[in-house]
Amino acid sequence: MRSLAPLFLLPAVLTAQAPAEDAKAMVARYTLLLKAYGQKAQDASARNQRLPLADTPEGLSVAIGHETRPAERQVLLAARYLMFKAMLQALPKDLPKEAASLASTVEYATGLELAGQITPDSPAFDLFEAFDPEAMGYIAWHASGGGFVAQTEAAAAQKAFAFLDAVFARHPNPAVKRRALETAIDLHSRPRMLAEVRADLARLEAFDPQAPAIRTWKAWLVTAEKEDLLVPRPGRPVPAFKLPDVEHPGAFLTPASFKGKYVLLDFWATWCAPCRGELPNLHKAYAAFHPRGLEVLSISSDRKAADVVAFRKDKDHPMPWRHAFPEGEAREAVMRAFQVRGIPHMVLVGPDGTILATEGLRGEDLQKTLGKYLGNK
């Protein structure tokens, strides 16, 4: 039986082996380490060997617990997250579902932990620029509180964009500054905020006229401006749809299924944390407004309809309304028709099939918006 003594000595071992590097040296070391890290870990496991303790997520967890310097701690958090991500990508495809789910949960938890601690000028962004550039959007959203604090989505978004502005203003790395601008463009593009995309693009072009993303986003804007004429918005008819009814196999739900009723279209998935976070508000709204003529249609983006059925068996979120599960081209078509760029996404439709609202449908705003149309008691 292997002795457990080294585990108790782990902090001392790491302290003895690791000199007090500064953040810049840490970034350089972990940049080298993270190249092909997942494959290195897999190869070591296949040979029944271990990587050096300080070069593992376990070792970094201990180092994080003992690191009091903010910048250096942020680099360690980023390195640990990137290690987990690399290891997850290198896992065998036939890994048991429970093991794969646990690994994914650990990756998510470490990402969530670091996202709330990274500052705009953090050297950790140098690591993300090298190995996971898209992480900046995730960090900006969670730096704002994201969907995990009591605030409106609009307030969270405002804080997220303020965070990106701070990265651009304060970070010394030009590549990270450019990434902040490109991330702002991307985030503004998802809800089709075209004026904001144009402004962000002008800033990017002024900062780095040779940035490859400029041509891509200019082409996107041309297409988006044409598509904007078809975007579902208040006052326009609800786009046509024909979606398989989860509870009645072989049956379909269409706008005519809800004629004469107010219907809240809810694009969601069981795996979407912000979607699950909206469910208490949605249940309260349904209980209050269903007797006054409100229907809800949840349109799932899950892998299979059985995931929705299993999820609803939990007494904490029965979701006692209508459910649709489109697949393949049917899913892509309805997402295109409603210009869904991310979930959760909600649309309120009136009894005559006219779109009433596409905003103010999350958090505490939901009941206020519904009250505006269905009346408050």
N, C-alpha and C positions, 0 to 999 in steps of 0.2 A: 504494500500500500504506500502510495507516495506521501511523503511528509507534508503537512500543512504549514510547517514553520515558515517557509519562504513567503507565504501569503501575509503573515503577520508582519514580516520584515519588509514588505513591499515598499512602503513609503521611504524607509531608510535606504533601501537598495537604490531606488530611483534617485533619491537625493544625492547619494554617494556617486552614482554613475553619471548624472546629468549636471554639467556646469550651468551656472546661471546665465543662459543665453538671453540676448535681447530679442525683441520681436522680429527684427530684420533677419537675424541669424536663424531664428526658428522657421521663418518663411522659406528661406533658402534650403534648409535641411529637409523640411517636409515636402517641398516641391520635388526634390530628388527622390524621397521615399515613396511618394504617392504615385509616381510613374509606374504603371503596371502593378500597383500594390495588390489588387485583387488576385492576379495571377500568381504573384509571389506567395501570398497566403495560402492559396490553393495548392501550389507545388509543395510548400513546406508540410501541409497537412497530409498530402499523398505520401510523402517520405517519412511520415510520423515524426516530424520535427516541429519545432516552435520557432517563430520569429523572436528576435530579441524583445524582452518584456517592454522596454521603453518605446518600441515601435509597434505596439498593439493598442487597440481601443481600451483594453483593460488598464494597460500601463498609463495611457493618456488620461483615463478617468481619475486615477490616483494623482497624477500631476496637476490636473485641473483643480482637484480638491485642495491642493497645497499652494497653488499659484495665486499670489495676492496682487500682482501687477496687472492692471486692466487690459492693456494691449496684448501682453503675452498670454493671458488667460483666453482672450478672444481667438488668438491664433490656435491655441490648443483645442478649443471647442470646434473650430472649423476643421482642423486636421482630423479630429476623432470622427466628426460627421462624414467627412470625405472618405475615411477609411471604411466606415460601415457601408457607405454607398458602393464603394469599389468591391467590397466583399460580397454584398448582395447581388451585384451584377455578375459576379463570378460563380455564384452558387449553381449547382447542377440543375438542369431543367426538370428533372424528375424528383426533386426534393419533396418530401411529404408536405401536404398543404399546411398542416399545423406549424411545421418548422419554418416554412416560407413566410407564413403570416406573422410568426414571432419575430423573424428577422426584419420584416418590413416595419413592424411596430416599433422595434428598437431604433431603426433608422429615423422614423418619423419623430419619435420622442427626442432623440438627440438633436434633430433639426429644429424642433420647436424650442428646445432649451437654448440653443445658440442664437436663434432668431431674435429673441427678446433682449440679448446682451450685446450684440454687435453695434458699435457706434459708427457714425458716418465716416470718420477718418481712420477706421480700423485697418491695420495691416492684414487682417484676415481676408479682406477683399482681394488682396493679391493672390491668395491661394484659390479663392473662388473664380477669379478671372482665368486662372490656368486650368482648373479642373471642372468647374460647374458655374459658368457665367450666368445661367438663368436663375441661380440662387438669389441674386440681388432683388428680384421682384418678390420672392418669398419672404426675404428678410425685411424688406420695406413694409410689406403688408402686416407682418407680425410685430414689427417695431411700432406700428400704429395701434396695436391691440387687435387688429383683424376682426374676426368674428367672435373673439373670445372674451370681450368685455362689453359692458352695457353702454353701447353707443350706436348711433345710426351708421349704416354702411357709408353714407356720404361723409360723415365725420371721420371714419376710419380711412377712407380714400384720401381725404384732404391731408391727414397726417402722413400717409404713405408717400404722397407726392412731395410733401415738405421734407421728408427724410431723404428722398432722392435728390432734391435740391441741395440739401446739406452735404451729401456725398460729393456732388459736383463741385461745391464751393470749397470743401475742406480736405478732400483726399489728395495726396501728393502725386499719385500715379495717373498719368494722362489716360491710360487704357481704362482704368476704373472710372474716371470722370466720363469718358465716352460711353461706357457701359451704363452709367446712371442715366444719361440722356436717352440712350436707346431703350432702356427699360421703361422710362416714362412714356416714350412713344408707344411701346408695346401695350402697356397697361391702359393708356388712353384709347388705343385702337379697339380694345375688346368690347367696351360699351358703345363703340362708334362715335366717340367724341372727336369729330373731325377737326373742329377749330383748334382744339388742344393739340392734336397730332401735328397740325400745320405749325403751330407755335414751337413745339418741341423739335420738330424737324429743322426749323430755321435756326434754333439754338445749336443743334448738332452741326449743321452746315457751317455756321460761323466759327465753331470751335475746331472742327476738323473737316475741311472741305473734301478730303480724300476718303472719308469713312465709307467702306463698302456698303453699309446699311442705307446710305442716303438714296441710292438708285432704287433699292428694293422698296423703301417706304414711299418714294415718289410714285412708283408704279402702283403700289397699294392704294394710295390716295386717289389716283385717277379712277380705279375700279370702284373704290368705296363711294366716291361721289356719285357715280352712276347708280350703284345699288341703293344709295340713300333715298332715292326716289321711291323705292319699294319697301323701305324699312317699316315694319309694323309700329305705328305710333298712335297716340290718342286721336280719335276722330276718323281713323281709317278702318275699313272692314277687317275682321279677323281673317287671316289667311286660311285657305281650305286645308283640312287635314282629315285623314282616315287612319285611325290608330287601333291596334288590337286591344280589346278589353281583357285585362288580366283575369277578372273574376268570371268572365263568360267566354270561354274558348270558342272561337269561330265568329264571335260578334265584334263589331267595330264601333268606335266612338268618333263622331264627327261634330262639327259646329251645330248641326241640326239636333243632335242628342241633347243639347242644352238650350234649345230655343225657348225664349220666354223666361230664362233664368240668368242671373249673374253667375259667371263662372270664373274662378281663379285658376289659371293654368300654371302649374308648378313643375318646372324642369329640375330634376334632382337625381340623386343616386344614393344608395345605402352607404357607399364608400366615401362619400363627400362629407367631410366634417362640418363645414359651414352649413350644408343642407340639413344635417342632423341637428345642428344648433338652432335652426329656425323652427323645428317641429313643435316645441312648446307654444310658440306664438301662433303657429298655424292651427294647432288643436284648439286653443282658446278662441281664435277668430271663427273657426268653424262652429264651435258650440254656440257662440253668440249670434252668428249671422245666418247659419243654415236655416233656422226657423223663419227667417225673413227672405228666403229665396236664394241664398248663396250655395253654389255647388263648387267643389274643388276637383280638379283633374290633375293628378300627379303623373308626370310623364318620365319614366325611368330611363337612365343611361347605364343601368347595370349590365353585367355580362349575360345574365339569364333571369327570366321572370321569377324563377324559384327563389332568387335572392330577396326579391321584394316580399314574396309570400312569407318567407322565414322571418324576415325583419319585422313584419307586422304582427307576428305572434307574441311579441314582447308587449306586456300590458302597459308599458310606459309610452309606447308610440303605436297605437293600433291603426292610426290613419284611416278612420271610418268613412272614406269618401271614394270616388272613382279613381281607377288606376289604369294606365295604358303602358304597354311595353313594345315599342317599335324596335325592329332590328334592321341591320344592314342599310340598304338604300332608303327604306322607310324612315329610319332614324335620321339619316343624313338629310333627307328631304324636309322633315319637320324642323330640324335645327336650322337649316338654311332659311326656311320660310319665316321663322320667327327671329332670325339673326341672333341666335343664341351663341355667345362667344365664351361663356363660362357658366357654371352652375354654383349656387342656386340662381334661377332666373324665373321671374314671375310676370304674368300678364293678366290684367283684369279686363274681362269682356262683359259688355252689357247685354240685356235681354234681346236686343235687336241685332246682336252680332257685331256691334261697333266696339273697338278697343277704347277703354276708358282710362287705363293707367298702365304704365310700364315702370314707374318709379314709386317710391313711398310704399312698397309692398313687403318690406322686411322689418324685423324687430318691432318696436313699439309703433312705428309708422303704419303698420299693416291695419290695425283696428281703426286708426284715424282715417285712413283712406277709404276703408270699407264703410265706415260710418258716414262719410261724405255722400256716398251713393245709395246706401241702403237704409240710412237713418240711424241715429243713436238713441238709445233708451235713456 
